[in-house]
Amino acid sequence: MPKKSTHVVPNSGGGWDVKQSGGQRSSGHFDTKKDAINRAREISQNQETELVIHNKDGKIGGKDSHSNDPFPPKG
């Protein structure tokens, strides 16, 4: 079963969108990346998904897991 994720992606018209993996529609549009990340983090924590933050060029800039990690680090 594919792991679900919440993405912060640049919008072609400007600003930033929050989208779910496999989804076409945006869960929210924001003027700043910071606002989009804050909202995406809330959604990701509520749905226990992985948060994936993209840069302006579309490449992945960071990740944060809010689900049950099957392989937690020791220590």
mmCIF file of the N, C-alpha and C atoms, coordinates in Angstrom:
data_MODEL
# 
_entry.id   MODEL 
# 
loop_
_atom_site.group_PDB 
_atom_site.id 
_atom_site.type_symbol 
_atom_site.label_atom_id 
_atom_site.label_alt_id 
_atom_site.label_comp_id 
_atom_site.label_asym_id 
_atom_site.label_entity_id 
_atom_site.label_seq_id 
_atom_site.pdbx_PDB_ins_code 
_atom_site.Cartn_x 
_atom_site.Cartn_y 
_atom_site.Cartn_z 
_atom_site.occupancy 
_atom_site.B_iso_or_equiv 
_atom_site.pdbx_formal_charge 
_atom_site.auth_seq_id 
_atom_site.auth_comp_id 
_atom_site.auth_asym_id 
_atom_site.auth_atom_id 
_atom_site.pdbx_PDB_model_num 
ATOM 1   N N  . MET A 1 1  ? 0.849  -1.166 0.000   1.00 0.00 ? 1  MET A N  1 
ATOM 2   C CA . MET A 1 1  ? 0.000  0.000  0.000   1.00 0.00 ? 1  MET A CA 1 
ATOM 3   C C  . MET A 1 1  ? 0.904  1.242  0.000   1.00 0.00 ? 1  MET A C  1 
ATOM 4   N N  . PRO A 1 2  ? 0.698  2.156  -0.951  1.00 0.00 ? 2  PRO A N  1 
ATOM 5   C CA . PRO A 1 2  ? 1.543  3.343  -0.998  1.00 0.00 ? 2  PRO A CA 1 
ATOM 6   C C  . PRO A 1 2  ? 1.327  4.238  0.216   1.00 0.00 ? 2  PRO A C  1 
ATOM 7   N N  . LYS A 1 3  ? 2.412  4.831  0.658   1.00 0.00 ? 3  LYS A N  1 
ATOM 8   C CA . LYS A 1 3  ? 2.352  5.725  1.802   1.00 0.00 ? 3  LYS A CA 1 
ATOM 9   C C  . LYS A 1 3  ? 1.745  7.061  1.376   1.00 0.00 ? 3  LYS A C  1 
ATOM 10  N N  . LYS A 1 4  ? 0.792  7.551  2.152   1.00 0.00 ? 4  LYS A N  1 
ATOM 11  C CA . LYS A 1 4  ? 0.159  8.821  1.838   1.00 0.00 ? 4  LYS A CA 1 
ATOM 12  C C  . LYS A 1 4  ? 1.063  9.957  2.292   1.00 0.00 ? 4  LYS A C  1 
ATOM 13  N N  . SER A 1 5  ? 0.970  11.084 1.574   1.00 0.00 ? 5  SER A N  1 
ATOM 14  C CA . SER A 1 5  ? 1.792  12.226 1.928   1.00 0.00 ? 5  SER A CA 1 
ATOM 15  C C  . SER A 1 5  ? 1.076  13.533 1.602   1.00 0.00 ? 5  SER A C  1 
ATOM 16  N N  . THR A 1 6  ? 1.494  14.577 2.298   1.00 0.00 ? 6  THR A N  1 
ATOM 17  C CA . THR A 1 6  ? 0.989  15.921 2.100   1.00 0.00 ? 6  THR A CA 1 
ATOM 18  C C  . THR A 1 6  ? 2.136  16.747 1.540   1.00 0.00 ? 6  THR A C  1 
ATOM 19  N N  . HIS A 1 7  ? 1.885  17.470 0.437   1.00 0.00 ? 7  HIS A N  1 
ATOM 20  C CA . HIS A 1 7  ? 2.942  18.193 -0.255  1.00 0.00 ? 7  HIS A CA 1 
ATOM 21  C C  . HIS A 1 7  ? 2.701  19.702 -0.239  1.00 0.00 ? 7  HIS A C  1 
ATOM 22  N N  . VAL A 1 8  ? 3.787  20.468 -0.080  1.00 0.00 ? 8  VAL A N  1 
ATOM 23  C CA . VAL A 1 8  ? 3.778  21.913 -0.280  1.00 0.00 ? 8  VAL A CA 1 
ATOM 24  C C  . VAL A 1 8  ? 4.480  22.125 -1.618  1.00 0.00 ? 8  VAL A C  1 
ATOM 25  N N  . VAL A 1 9  ? 3.738  22.669 -2.596  1.00 0.00 ? 9  VAL A N  1 
ATOM 26  C CA . VAL A 1 9  ? 4.277  22.824 -3.944  1.00 0.00 ? 9  VAL A CA 1 
ATOM 27  C C  . VAL A 1 9  ? 4.075  24.256 -4.444  1.00 0.00 ? 9  VAL A C  1 
ATOM 28  N N  . PRO A 1 10 ? 5.001  24.728 -5.307  1.00 0.00 ? 10 PRO A N  1 
ATOM 29  C CA . PRO A 1 10 ? 4.811  26.064 -5.874  1.00 0.00 ? 10 PRO A CA 1 
ATOM 30  C C  . PRO A 1 10 ? 3.642  26.067 -6.846  1.00 0.00 ? 10 PRO A C  1 
ATOM 31  N N  . ASN A 1 11 ? 2.881  27.155 -6.866  1.00 0.00 ? 11 ASN A N  1 
ATOM 32  C CA . ASN A 1 11 ? 1.758  27.303 -7.785  1.00 0.00 ? 11 ASN A CA 1 
ATOM 33  C C  . ASN A 1 11 ? 2.253  28.058 -9.009  1.00 0.00 ? 11 ASN A C  1 
ATOM 34  N N  . SER A 1 12 ? 1.871  27.607 -10.199 1.00 0.00 ? 12 SER A N  1 
ATOM 35  C CA . SER A 1 12 ? 2.339  28.239 -11.435 1.00 0.00 ? 12 SER A CA 1 
ATOM 36  C C  . SER A 1 12 ? 1.899  29.699 -11.551 1.00 0.00 ? 12 SER A C  1 
ATOM 37  N N  . GLY A 1 13 ? 0.824  30.068 -10.865 1.00 0.00 ? 13 GLY A N  1 
ATOM 38  C CA . GLY A 1 13 ? 0.336  31.438 -10.897 1.00 0.00 ? 13 GLY A CA 1 
ATOM 39  C C  . GLY A 1 13 ? 0.897  32.298 -9.771  1.00 0.00 ? 13 GLY A C  1 
ATOM 40  N N  . GLY A 1 14 ? 1.792  31.723 -8.971  1.00 0.00 ? 14 GLY A N  1 
ATOM 41  C CA . GLY A 1 14 ? 2.364  32.426 -7.833  1.00 0.00 ? 14 GLY A CA 1 
ATOM 42  C C  . GLY A 1 14 ? 1.841  31.855 -6.534  1.00 0.00 ? 14 GLY A C  1 
ATOM 43  N N  . GLY A 1 15 ? 2.618  31.974 -5.496  1.00 0.00 ? 15 GLY A N  1 
ATOM 44  C CA . GLY A 1 15 ? 2.220  31.450 -4.198  1.00 0.00 ? 15 GLY A CA 1 
ATOM 45  C C  . GLY A 1 15 ? 2.519  29.968 -4.083  1.00 0.00 ? 15 GLY A C  1 
ATOM 46  N N  . TRP A 1 16 ? 1.901  29.359 -3.065  1.00 0.00 ? 16 TRP A N  1 
ATOM 47  C CA . TRP A 1 16 ? 2.163  27.962 -2.731  1.00 0.00 ? 16 TRP A CA 1 
ATOM 48  C C  . TRP A 1 16 ? 0.865  27.226 -2.467  1.00 0.00 ? 16 TRP A C  1 
ATOM 49  N N  . ASP A 1 17 ? 0.822  25.942 -2.853  1.00 0.00 ? 17 ASP A N  1 
ATOM 50  C CA . ASP A 1 17 ? -0.354 25.102 -2.649  1.00 0.00 ? 17 ASP A CA 1 
ATOM 51  C C  . ASP A 1 17 ? -0.012 23.937 -1.722  1.00 0.00 ? 17 ASP A C  1 
ATOM 52  N N  . VAL A 1 18 ? -1.032 23.454 -1.024  1.00 0.00 ? 18 VAL A N  1 
ATOM 53  C CA . VAL A 1 18 ? -0.931 22.241 -0.211  1.00 0.00 ? 18 VAL A CA 1 
ATOM 54  C C  . VAL A 1 18 ? -1.761 21.187 -0.929  1.00 0.00 ? 18 VAL A C  1 
ATOM 55  N N  . LYS A 1 19 ? -1.139 20.067 -1.275  1.00 0.00 ? 19 LYS A N  1 
ATOM 56  C CA . LYS A 1 19 ? -1.829 18.994 -2.000  1.00 0.00 ? 19 LYS A CA 1 
ATOM 57  C C  . LYS A 1 19 ? -1.563 17.653 -1.340  1.00 0.00 ? 19 LYS A C  1 
ATOM 58  N N  . GLN A 1 20 ? -2.496 16.743 -1.512  1.00 0.00 ? 20 GLN A N  1 
ATOM 59  C CA . GLN A 1 20 ? -2.347 15.371 -1.033  1.00 0.00 ? 20 GLN A CA 1 
ATOM 60  C C  . GLN A 1 20 ? -1.778 14.530 -2.161  1.00 0.00 ? 20 GLN A C  1 
ATOM 61  N N  . SER A 1 21 ? -1.011 13.498 -1.821  1.00 0.00 ? 21 SER A N  1 
ATOM 62  C CA . SER A 1 21 ? -0.447 12.620 -2.839  1.00 0.00 ? 21 SER A CA 1 
ATOM 63  C C  . SER A 1 21 ? -1.568 12.017 -3.682  1.00 0.00 ? 21 SER A C  1 
ATOM 64  N N  . GLY A 1 22 ? -1.386 12.039 -4.973  1.00 0.00 ? 22 GLY A N  1 
ATOM 65  C CA . GLY A 1 22 ? -2.368 11.482 -5.891  1.00 0.00 ? 22 GLY A CA 1 
ATOM 66  C C  . GLY A 1 22 ? -3.553 12.387 -6.156  1.00 0.00 ? 22 GLY A C  1 
ATOM 67  N N  . GLY A 1 23 ? -3.635 13.516 -5.485  1.00 0.00 ? 23 GLY A N  1 
ATOM 68  C CA . GLY A 1 23 ? -4.771 14.422 -5.657  1.00 0.00 ? 23 GLY A CA 1 
ATOM 69  C C  . GLY A 1 23 ? -4.506 15.489 -6.698  1.00 0.00 ? 23 GLY A C  1 
ATOM 70  N N  . GLN A 1 24 ? -5.548 15.930 -7.347  1.00 0.00 ? 24 GLN A N  1 
ATOM 71  C CA . GLN A 1 24 ? -5.435 16.987 -8.352  1.00 0.00 ? 24 GLN A CA 1 
ATOM 72  C C  . GLN A 1 24 ? -5.710 18.365 -7.753  1.00 0.00 ? 24 GLN A C  1 
ATOM 73  N N  . ARG A 1 25 ? -6.652 18.413 -6.823  1.00 0.00 ? 25 ARG A N  1 
ATOM 74  C CA . ARG A 1 25 ? -7.070 19.689 -6.246  1.00 0.00 ? 25 ARG A CA 1 
ATOM 75  C C  . ARG A 1 25 ? -6.191 20.080 -5.065  1.00 0.00 ? 25 ARG A C  1 
ATOM 76  N N  . SER A 1 26 ? -6.072 21.379 -4.881  1.00 0.00 ? 26 SER A N  1 
ATOM 77  C CA . SER A 1 26 ? -5.295 21.916 -3.773  1.00 0.00 ? 26 SER A CA 1 
ATOM 78  C C  . SER A 1 26 ? -6.130 21.910 -2.493  1.00 0.00 ? 26 SER A C  1 
ATOM 79  N N  . SER A 1 27 ? -5.476 21.620 -1.375  1.00 0.00 ? 27 SER A N  1 
ATOM 80  C CA . SER A 1 27 ? -6.141 21.703 -0.074  1.00 0.00 ? 27 SER A CA 1 
ATOM 81  C C  . SER A 1 27 ? -6.073 23.114 0.478   1.00 0.00 ? 27 SER A C  1 
ATOM 82  N N  . GLY A 1 28 ? -5.332 23.971 -0.195  1.00 0.00 ? 28 GLY A N  1 
ATOM 83  C CA . GLY A 1 28 ? -5.210 25.361 0.234   1.00 0.00 ? 28 GLY A CA 1 
ATOM 84  C C  . GLY A 1 28 ? -4.169 26.089 -0.588  1.00 0.00 ? 28 GLY A C  1 
ATOM 85  N N  . HIS A 1 29 ? -4.376 27.396 -0.807  1.00 0.00 ? 29 HIS A N  1 
ATOM 86  C CA . HIS A 1 29 ? -3.429 28.238 -1.537  1.00 0.00 ? 29 HIS A CA 1 
ATOM 87  C C  . HIS A 1 29 ? -2.967 29.352 -0.612  1.00 0.00 ? 29 HIS A C  1 
ATOM 88  N N  . PHE A 1 30 ? -1.656 29.609 -0.596  1.00 0.00 ? 30 PHE A N  1 
ATOM 89  C CA . PHE A 1 30 ? -1.083 30.586 0.318   1.00 0.00 ? 30 PHE A CA 1 
ATOM 90  C C  . PHE A 1 30 ? -0.097 31.479 -0.420  1.00 0.00 ? 30 PHE A C  1 
ATOM 91  N N  . ASP A 1 31 ? 0.010  32.722 0.027   1.00 0.00 ? 31 ASP A N  1 
ATOM 92  C CA . ASP A 1 31 ? 0.938  33.665 -0.581  1.00 0.00 ? 31 ASP A CA 1 
ATOM 93  C C  . ASP A 1 31 ? 2.384  33.356 -0.228  1.00 0.00 ? 31 ASP A C  1 
ATOM 94  N N  . THR A 1 32 ? 2.608  32.835 0.984   1.00 0.00 ? 32 THR A N  1 
ATOM 95  C CA . THR A 1 32 ? 3.976  32.548 1.412   1.00 0.00 ? 32 THR A CA 1 
ATOM 96  C C  . THR A 1 32 ? 4.175  31.054 1.645   1.00 0.00 ? 32 THR A C  1 
ATOM 97  N N  . LYS A 1 33 ? 5.402  30.633 1.449   1.00 0.00 ? 33 LYS A N  1 
ATOM 98  C CA . LYS A 1 33 ? 5.757  29.230 1.674   1.00 0.00 ? 33 LYS A CA 1 
ATOM 99  C C  . LYS A 1 33 ? 5.598  28.882 3.149   1.00 0.00 ? 33 LYS A C  1 
ATOM 100 N N  . LYS A 1 34 ? 5.950  29.822 4.026   1.00 0.00 ? 34 LYS A N  1 
ATOM 101 C CA . LYS A 1 34 ? 5.850  29.588 5.472   1.00 0.00 ? 34 LYS A CA 1 
ATOM 102 C C  . LYS A 1 34 ? 4.411  29.283 5.880   1.00 0.00 ? 34 LYS A C  1 
ATOM 103 N N  . ASP A 1 35 ? 3.445  30.061 5.362   1.00 0.00 ? 35 ASP A N  1 
ATOM 104 C CA . ASP A 1 35 ? 2.032  29.823 5.682   1.00 0.00 ? 35 ASP A CA 1 
ATOM 105 C C  . ASP A 1 35 ? 1.571  28.468 5.154   1.00 0.00 ? 35 ASP A C  1 
ATOM 106 N N  . ALA A 1 36 ? 2.024  28.116 3.950   1.00 0.00 ? 36 ALA A N  1 
ATOM 107 C CA . ALA A 1 36 ? 1.653  26.823 3.360   1.00 0.00 ? 36 ALA A CA 1 
ATOM 108 C C  . ALA A 1 36 ? 2.217  25.672 4.181   1.00 0.00 ? 36 ALA A C  1 
ATOM 109 N N  . ILE A 1 37 ? 3.465  25.809 4.640   1.00 0.00 ? 37 ILE A N  1 
ATOM 110 C CA . ILE A 1 37 ? 4.089  24.756 5.453   1.00 0.00 ? 37 ILE A CA 1 
ATOM 111 C C  . ILE A 1 37 ? 3.352  24.599 6.774   1.00 0.00 ? 37 ILE A C  1 
ATOM 112 N N  . ASN A 1 38 ? 2.995  25.704 7.398   1.00 0.00 ? 38 ASN A N  1 
ATOM 113 C CA . ASN A 1 38 ? 2.275  25.627 8.680   1.00 0.00 ? 38 ASN A CA 1 
ATOM 114 C C  . ASN A 1 38 ? 0.955  24.884 8.524   1.00 0.00 ? 38 ASN A C  1 
ATOM 115 N N  . ARG A 1 39 ? 0.196  25.195 7.474   1.00 0.00 ? 39 ARG A N  1 
ATOM 116 C CA . ARG A 1 39 ? -1.095 24.525 7.252   1.00 0.00 ? 39 ARG A CA 1 
ATOM 117 C C  . ARG A 1 39 ? -0.879 23.055 6.876   1.00 0.00 ? 39 ARG A C  1 
ATOM 118 N N  . ALA A 1 40 ? 0.100  22.797 6.025   1.00 0.00 ? 40 ALA A N  1 
ATOM 119 C CA . ALA A 1 40 ? 0.380  21.417 5.608   1.00 0.00 ? 40 ALA A CA 1 
ATOM 120 C C  . ALA A 1 40 ? 0.807  20.571 6.799   1.00 0.00 ? 40 ALA A C  1 
ATOM 121 N N  . ARG A 1 41 ? 1.555  21.163 7.717   1.00 0.00 ? 41 ARG A N  1 
ATOM 122 C CA . ARG A 1 41 ? 2.000  20.437 8.913   1.00 0.00 ? 41 ARG A CA 1 
ATOM 123 C C  . ARG A 1 41 ? 0.783  20.041 9.761   1.00 0.00 ? 41 ARG A C  1 
ATOM 124 N N  . GLU A 1 42 ? -0.173 20.944 9.917   1.00 0.00 ? 42 GLU A N  1 
ATOM 125 C CA . GLU A 1 42 ? -1.407 20.629 10.662  1.00 0.00 ? 42 GLU A CA 1 
ATOM 126 C C  . GLU A 1 42 ? -2.139 19.463 10.014  1.00 0.00 ? 42 GLU A C  1 
ATOM 127 N N  . ILE A 1 43 ? -2.308 19.532 8.697   1.00 0.00 ? 43 ILE A N  1 
ATOM 128 C CA . ILE A 1 43 ? -3.005 18.469 7.961   1.00 0.00 ? 43 ILE A CA 1 
ATOM 129 C C  . ILE A 1 43 ? -2.244 17.152 8.102   1.00 0.00 ? 43 ILE A C  1 
ATOM 130 N N  . SER A 1 44 ? -0.930 17.208 7.931   1.00 0.00 ? 44 SER A N  1 
ATOM 131 C CA . SER A 1 44 ? -0.101 16.015 8.001   1.00 0.00 ? 44 SER A CA 1 
ATOM 132 C C  . SER A 1 44 ? -0.169 15.358 9.377   1.00 0.00 ? 44 SER A C  1 
ATOM 133 N N  . GLN A 1 45 ? -0.155 16.164 10.423  1.00 0.00 ? 45 GLN A N  1 
ATOM 134 C CA . GLN A 1 45 ? -0.243 15.618 11.774  1.00 0.00 ? 45 GLN A CA 1 
ATOM 135 C C  . GLN A 1 45 ? -1.611 14.996 12.023  1.00 0.00 ? 45 GLN A C  1 
ATOM 136 N N  . ASN A 1 46 ? -2.673 15.651 11.572  1.00 0.00 ? 46 ASN A N  1 
ATOM 137 C CA . ASN A 1 46 ? -4.031 15.124 11.763  1.00 0.00 ? 46 ASN A CA 1 
ATOM 138 C C  . ASN A 1 46 ? -4.251 13.823 11.006  1.00 0.00 ? 46 ASN A C  1 
ATOM 139 N N  . GLN A 1 47 ? -3.697 13.734 9.801   1.00 0.00 ? 47 GLN A N  1 
ATOM 140 C CA . GLN A 1 47 ? -3.909 12.553 8.964   1.00 0.00 ? 47 GLN A CA 1 
ATOM 141 C C  . GLN A 1 47 ? -2.778 11.532 9.097   1.00 0.00 ? 47 GLN A C  1 
ATOM 142 N N  . GLU A 1 48 ? -1.771 11.856 9.923   1.00 0.00 ? 48 GLU A N  1 
ATOM 143 C CA . GLU A 1 48 ? -0.616 10.983 10.129  1.00 0.00 ? 48 GLU A CA 1 
ATOM 144 C C  . GLU A 1 48 ? 0.031  10.601 8.801   1.00 0.00 ? 48 GLU A C  1 
ATOM 145 N N  . THR A 1 49 ? 0.347  11.618 7.997   1.00 0.00 ? 49 THR A N  1 
ATOM 146 C CA . THR A 1 49 ? 1.013  11.411 6.714   1.00 0.00 ? 49 THR A CA 1 
ATOM 147 C C  . THR A 1 49 ? 2.403  12.016 6.755   1.00 0.00 ? 49 THR A C  1 
ATOM 148 N N  . GLU A 1 50 ? 3.171  11.759 5.718   1.00 0.00 ? 50 GLU A N  1 
ATOM 149 C CA . GLU A 1 50 ? 4.492  12.367 5.595   1.00 0.00 ? 50 GLU A CA 1 
ATOM 150 C C  . GLU A 1 50 ? 4.333  13.741 4.944   1.00 0.00 ? 50 GLU A C  1 
ATOM 151 N N  . LEU A 1 51 ? 5.028  14.732 5.472   1.00 0.00 ? 51 LEU A N  1 
ATOM 152 C CA . LEU A 1 51 ? 5.022  16.081 4.913   1.00 0.00 ? 51 LEU A CA 1 
ATOM 153 C C  . LEU A 1 51 ? 6.214  16.203 3.978   1.00 0.00 ? 51 LEU A C  1 
ATOM 154 N N  . VAL A 1 52 ? 5.945  16.591 2.714   1.00 0.00 ? 52 VAL A N  1 
ATOM 155 C CA . VAL A 1 52 ? 6.997  16.762 1.720   1.00 0.00 ? 52 VAL A CA 1 
ATOM 156 C C  . VAL A 1 52 ? 6.962  18.216 1.259   1.00 0.00 ? 52 VAL A C  1 
ATOM 157 N N  . ILE A 1 53 ? 8.091  18.908 1.445   1.00 0.00 ? 53 ILE A N  1 
ATOM 158 C CA . ILE A 1 53 ? 8.171  20.324 1.101   1.00 0.00 ? 53 ILE A CA 1 
ATOM 159 C C  . ILE A 1 53 ? 9.042  20.478 -0.143  1.00 0.00 ? 53 ILE A C  1 
ATOM 160 N N  . HIS A 1 54 ? 8.463  21.079 -1.184  1.00 0.00 ? 54 HIS A N  1 
ATOM 161 C CA . HIS A 1 54 ? 9.167  21.273 -2.448  1.00 0.00 ? 54 HIS A CA 1 
ATOM 162 C C  . HIS A 1 54 ? 9.734  22.686 -2.528  1.00 0.00 ? 54 HIS A C  1 
ATOM 163 N N  . ASN A 1 55 ? 10.817 22.832 -3.299  1.00 0.00 ? 55 ASN A N  1 
ATOM 164 C CA . ASN A 1 55 ? 11.397 24.142 -3.575  1.00 0.00 ? 55 ASN A CA 1 
ATOM 165 C C  . ASN A 1 55 ? 10.691 24.762 -4.779  1.00 0.00 ? 55 ASN A C  1 
ATOM 166 N N  . LYS A 1 56 ? 11.049 25.994 -5.122  1.00 0.00 ? 56 LYS A N  1 
ATOM 167 C CA . LYS A 1 56 ? 10.453 26.692 -6.274  1.00 0.00 ? 56 LYS A CA 1 
ATOM 168 C C  . LYS A 1 56 ? 10.630 25.910 -7.565  1.00 0.00 ? 56 LYS A C  1 
ATOM 169 N N  . ASP A 1 57 ? 11.750 25.178 -7.686  1.00 0.00 ? 57 ASP A N  1 
ATOM 170 C CA . ASP A 1 57 ? 12.016 24.411 -8.909  1.00 0.00 ? 57 ASP A CA 1 
ATOM 171 C C  . ASP A 1 57 ? 11.280 23.073 -8.932  1.00 0.00 ? 57 ASP A C  1 
ATOM 172 N N  . GLY A 1 58 ? 10.512 22.776 -7.869  1.00 0.00 ? 58 GLY A N  1 
ATOM 173 C CA . GLY A 1 58 ? 9.737  21.542 -7.806  1.00 0.00 ? 58 GLY A CA 1 
ATOM 174 C C  . GLY A 1 58 ? 10.458 20.386 -7.142  1.00 0.00 ? 58 GLY A C  1 
ATOM 175 N N  . LYS A 1 59 ? 11.773 20.516 -6.928  1.00 0.00 ? 59 LYS A N  1 
ATOM 176 C CA . LYS A 1 59 ? 12.532 19.450 -6.280  1.00 0.00 ? 59 LYS A CA 1 
ATOM 177 C C  . LYS A 1 59 ? 12.215 19.423 -4.789  1.00 0.00 ? 59 LYS A C  1 
ATOM 178 N N  . ILE A 1 60 ? 12.357 18.263 -4.185  1.00 0.00 ? 60 ILE A N  1 
ATOM 179 C CA . ILE A 1 60 ? 12.061 18.104 -2.760  1.00 0.00 ? 60 ILE A CA 1 
ATOM 180 C C  . ILE A 1 60 ? 13.135 18.815 -1.939  1.00 0.00 ? 60 ILE A C  1 
ATOM 181 N N  . GLY A 1 61 ? 12.680 19.701 -1.061  1.00 0.00 ? 61 GLY A N  1 
ATOM 182 C CA . GLY A 1 61 ? 13.589 20.462 -0.218  1.00 0.00 ? 61 GLY A CA 1 
ATOM 183 C C  . GLY A 1 61 ? 13.647 19.934 1.202   1.00 0.00 ? 61 GLY A C  1 
ATOM 184 N N  . GLY A 1 62 ? 12.632 19.171 1.610   1.00 0.00 ? 62 GLY A N  1 
ATOM 185 C CA . GLY A 1 62 ? 12.613 18.626 2.951   1.00 0.00 ? 62 GLY A CA 1 
ATOM 186 C C  . GLY A 1 62 ? 11.433 17.711 3.181   1.00 0.00 ? 62 GLY A C  1 
ATOM 187 N N  . LYS A 1 63 ? 11.556 16.878 4.209   1.00 0.00 ? 63 LYS A N  1 
ATOM 188 C CA . LYS A 1 63 ? 10.489 15.941 4.571   1.00 0.00 ? 63 LYS A CA 1 
ATOM 189 C C  . LYS A 1 63 ? 10.353 15.907 6.087   1.00 0.00 ? 63 LYS A C  1 
ATOM 190 N N  . ASP A 1 64 ? 9.155  15.553 6.530   1.00 0.00 ? 64 ASP A N  1 
ATOM 191 C CA . ASP A 1 64 ? 8.895  15.402 7.956   1.00 0.00 ? 64 ASP A CA 1 
ATOM 192 C C  . ASP A 1 64 ? 7.796  14.357 8.100   1.00 0.00 ? 64 ASP A C  1 
ATOM 193 N N  . SER A 1 65 ? 8.068  13.306 8.860   1.00 0.00 ? 65 SER A N  1 
ATOM 194 C CA . SER A 1 65 ? 7.109  12.221 8.997   1.00 0.00 ? 65 SER A CA 1 
ATOM 195 C C  . SER A 1 65 ? 6.228  12.440 10.216  1.00 0.00 ? 65 SER A C  1 
ATOM 196 N N  . HIS A 1 66 ? 4.912  12.314 10.022  1.00 0.00 ? 66 HIS A N  1 
ATOM 197 C CA . HIS A 1 66 ? 3.955  12.427 11.118  1.00 0.00 ? 66 HIS A CA 1 
ATOM 198 C C  . HIS A 1 66 ? 3.134  11.145 11.260  1.00 0.00 ? 66 HIS A C  1 
ATOM 199 N N  . SER A 1 67 ? 3.689  10.056 10.743  1.00 0.00 ? 67 SER A N  1 
ATOM 200 C CA . SER A 1 67 ? 2.977  8.777  10.842  1.00 0.00 ? 67 SER A CA 1 
ATOM 201 C C  . SER A 1 67 ? 3.790  7.842  11.733  1.00 0.00 ? 67 SER A C  1 
ATOM 202 N N  . ASN A 1 68 ? 3.270  6.664  11.926  1.00 0.00 ? 68 ASN A N  1 
ATOM 203 C CA . ASN A 1 68 ? 3.986  5.665  12.709  1.00 0.00 ? 68 ASN A CA 1 
ATOM 204 C C  . ASN A 1 68 ? 5.113  5.100  11.862  1.00 0.00 ? 68 ASN A C  1 
ATOM 205 N N  . ASP A 1 69 ? 6.331  5.442  12.215  1.00 0.00 ? 69 ASP A N  1 
ATOM 206 C CA . ASP A 1 69 ? 7.498  4.996  11.474  1.00 0.00 ? 69 ASP A CA 1 
ATOM 207 C C  . ASP A 1 69 ? 7.755  3.529  11.799  1.00 0.00 ? 69 ASP A C  1 
ATOM 208 N N  . PRO A 1 70 ? 7.780  2.646  10.775  1.00 0.00 ? 70 PRO A N  1 
ATOM 209 C CA . PRO A 1 70 ? 7.985  1.218  11.052  1.00 0.00 ? 70 PRO A CA 1 
ATOM 210 C C  . PRO A 1 70 ? 9.407  0.912  11.509  1.00 0.00 ? 70 PRO A C  1 
ATOM 211 N N  . PHE A 1 71 ? 10.360 1.809  11.261  1.00 0.00 ? 71 PHE A N  1 
ATOM 212 C CA . PHE A 1 71 ? 11.750 1.589  11.631  1.00 0.00 ? 71 PHE A CA 1 
ATOM 213 C C  . PHE A 1 71 ? 12.286 2.797  12.392  1.00 0.00 ? 71 PHE A C  1 
ATOM 214 N N  . PRO A 1 72 ? 11.839 3.005  13.624  1.00 0.00 ? 72 PRO A N  1 
ATOM 215 C CA . PRO A 1 72 ? 12.322 4.174  14.368  1.00 0.00 ? 72 PRO A CA 1 
ATOM 216 C C  . PRO A 1 72 ? 13.802 4.026  14.703  1.00 0.00 ? 72 PRO A C  1 
ATOM 217 N N  . PRO A 1 73 ? 14.522 5.129  14.734  1.00 0.00 ? 73 PRO A N  1 
ATOM 218 C CA . PRO A 1 73 ? 15.947 5.042  15.084  1.00 0.00 ? 73 PRO A CA 1 
ATOM 219 C C  . PRO A 1 73 ? 16.143 4.612  16.536  1.00 0.00 ? 73 PRO A C  1 
ATOM 220 N N  . LYS A 1 74 ? 17.226 3.898  16.791  1.00 0.00 ? 74 LYS A N  1 
ATOM 221 C CA . LYS A 1 74 ? 17.534 3.463  18.148  1.00 0.00 ? 74 LYS A CA 1 
ATOM 222 C C  . LYS A 1 74 ? 18.288 4.560  18.878  1.00 0.00 ? 74 LYS A C  1 
ATOM 223 N N  . GLY A 1 75 ? 18.070 4.627  20.186  1.00 0.00 ? 75 GLY A N  1 
ATOM 224 C CA . GLY A 1 75 ? 18.860 5.538  20.990  1.00 0.00 ? 75 GLY A CA 1 
ATOM 225 C C  . GLY A 1 75 ? 18.079 6.631  21.509  1.00 0.00 ? 75 GLY A C  1 
# 
